[in-house]
Amino acid sequence: MVLWVFVLVFLAGLSLFQAIYLVVMARQGGIALRTALERLRGGAVLEPQPAVRRRRRGWQAVLERAIERLRPYGSRVAPDDTAQRLVWAGLRMDVDRFGAIRLLCTAAGGLAGLLFLGPLLGSVLAAVFLAVLGAAVGWAGPDLWLTSRVRARHRDIDRELPTWVDALANTVAADVPLEVALDRVRAELPGVVSSVLVIANRSRYAGQTLEDGLEWAAEQLGHPDVRKVVSQIIRSRETGTPMAQGLREIGRTLRTQRRERAREISGRLSVAMIFPLVLFVLPVTLLFLGYPALVTLMRGLLSAS
């Protein structure tokens, strides 16, 4: 009984959190849209109320103080590859801050399970169990969030890179220097790939070569296909071979790989649908098919008795 109550409370909490998150995001999106429309019309821009701003700043200050107090212990609880994943996710955050946020989420999850969800069940053992579960969720949550950010950025790169490579190949084929071509492609195709590679292009003003900047961009993005493109560009500049031809070949390869990944994902989805089909749809179908025969059989047995 306690297990079912816990499952219901957990699902209700998740639903409530998702509903609050959707409402807050929708409200922020509505405020941003109204602000943009007012700016276009030249009217007065809606600003948050002073009390709301003060309350928000107060909460932010409290969280910042807590994070700063936990910073000395942050590197001890962060995984070894955290620094690299933070770079791949495009986050301007150091390992100490991420570890401090992880400790803060662990404490918040444990306290939420102990003080809020535990009293609902009326059992000390259930409260302790929920506290441990909340702490575990708070411990794993930031790491899972960071992993999802890295995967989301890599999905953006998968979507942008073939078009970006084709645009760069066409621009270079028109005898445009590579430095100018990178800026032109950035203006036509803004995105993750263009923004990082333009920074690499402009790093030559700081005394670096373009090759060093491109290698830095490949490390920042952490995507194997970007490394292939950068290697092809550097190889073409060093050997003097036509760059446009090599880039077009890579673009065709990337599009072929994307089609193969789409087929693979569709095949996995068809296999993944078997479990909910057998668990949810098939029993209901059998119930509807067998219910008339079962009712007839029961009536026959009752009339015979």
TAVEN-V822021 format. One record per helix or strand. SS is the DSSP state (H for helix, E for strand). FROM is the first residue (numbers start at 0). TO is the last residue. Records with the same first field share a line. If there is no record, write none. Layout:
SS=FROM-TO / FROM-TO
This chain:
H=1-40 / 49-76 / 81-87 / 94-120 / 123-172 / 177-187 / 191-205 / 209-220 / 223-238 / 242-303
